[in-house]
Amino acid sequence: MIMKSLRSRRSWALAAALTVVGAGLTGCGGSDSDSDTTGSSRTAPVRALLAAQPATLDPIVGARSAQIVWATMLEPLINTGGDLAPADTGLLTGWTRTDPTTWTFTVRPGISFSNGEQADAEAVANTITLTRDNPASQLKSYFGNVTAIEAPDATTVVVKTKTPQYDIPDLLTTVYLVPPKYYQEKGSEGFAAAPVGTGPYVWSGANAGRDISVKRNPDYWGTKATNEGVTFTWANEAAQRLALIQSKSVDVSFDLPPAQASAAKSAGVEVVSTETAMKIIAFLDSTKAPFDDPKLREAAALAIDRDAIVKGIFDGQAVSDAGLLNVRPGQQPTQSVTADAAKAKELVGGANPTVQITYPAAQYTNIEEVSQAVGGSLEKAGFKVSYVPLDYGTLVKRIIGRQVPGLSIFAGVPNVAVPDYFVSGFMKTKSITGNCPDPQIDTLAQQALEQNDAQQAAPLYEQLNTIGVVQKHCYVPLYRQVFNYATAPGVSGVVFGPLNTVDFTKTTR
């Protein structure tokens, strides 16, 4: 009876998803024969299938997992080049370090938001200010050192910091420009309901809980999209995402677990696999029981076998990662923790401590299985484990509110390829997680930022990684995700980057 009921629910969900995919295209308009004023041909809207519905489309307060949608309409202040370093091809075309605590940026002239507001220096300064000052800002902790943001003229922005900070341009690659008047008028929820930006697409509409559509921006300042738009739908179950791409009901299906990726390849569907910078991490809260006990944190770190997770759950299609601050694919830390089940059990002894494992249900590939594997390892060491699956938005709010005791599992996505992105985000006392407050960490983090460049800061980041992962055991890095996505026959031009970005502008079908 249980299996029959499960099959029925899945069949209904698949049918509903198919219906949504078909219905979602009606809002984009256009046809394969359309062409723009320059004579270049345009293709029909791209049908993109995600693993989960974005929690919000407000880039000020939203997690970067949703940027796959909002980045079609909004643009970062600074573009990222192929080497993952800041590039001068975007809204900000130049920057100089006037003195150790002053950065001066040049704004591309003549750019407007799709609602007609000017995307000038005032808009840039306002966005950086919102990012620093909004209590719910996802990036708030990264800009705490910024003391002044000024726009002396329409194309110049000056950012001053209390102490030297070498990575300000890097940080601006993940700050997305919003129109000041519209954002103030609508507020976060209103903006998220109909985002306005300077990007290659503009908002087209949404069916609540079903789909989101964007259409080609005919007035885009850069190279215009080759398609009419993108319709985003979502299906939490990987089997649904596989079935929809196999049936050609969608053009691209993202986040296929290894089993579904292999099945898609066997069926003749093109699958692209990319090692990403996104890593899954277990966070231990050192401020609350049971992990306010250093011995139990060490026991948990020794109990979890990341290599077994990669081999058993992902069949090797993920990359075991023992570090927190090695943000670029291919990097590994100089010091790490190796699993030792016997030592873990010895440290726990007969205490039988209770630990809660919180994770974002359906947010990441095989996250349910990963959470169960982590819990199983802790149980073998002598912990009593309970599980709390949450939707991603709720989990983020609770983490920011310091309401998640025990162990939480979620992804670290270094949208900026510098170690401080994780130091300020996860390690400092005033970080997003705040799970490992330590004056020594705060001091070293500040010293690292005050170096002249990333090369000089590297030894300090190695020391920070050792303290947080190897000595204090506040962080248990698990693995770096290999991201699989499938495209239907005839679909080309989907560009997926290692920092979990997607460019649809060259996609055709």
Secondary structure, DSSP 8 states (H G I E B T S, - for coil): -HHHHHHHHHHHHHHHHHHHHHHHGGGT---TT-B-TT--B-B--EEEEESS--S-S-TTTS-GGGHHHHTTT--BSSEE-TTSSEETTSSEEEEEEEETTEEEEEE-TT-B-TTS-B-SHHHHHHHHHHHHH-TT-TTGGGGTTEEEEEEEETTEEEEEESS--TTHHHHGGG-B---HHHHHHHHHHHHHHS---SSSEEEEEEETTTEEEEEE-TT-SSS--SBSEEEEEE-SSHHHHHHHHHTTSSSEEE---HHHHHHHHHTT-EEEEEEEEEEEEEEE-TTSTTTTSHHHHHHHHHH--HHHHHHHHHTT-EEE---SS--STT---SS-----HHHHHHHHTT---EEEEEEETTTSTTHHHHHHHHHHHHHHHT-EEEEEEE-HHHHHHHHHTT---SEEEEEE--SSSSTHHHIIIIISTTSSS--S--HHHHHHHHHHHTSSSHHHHHHHHHHHHIIIIIIS--EEEEEEEEEEEEE-TT-B--EE-TTS-EE-TT-B-
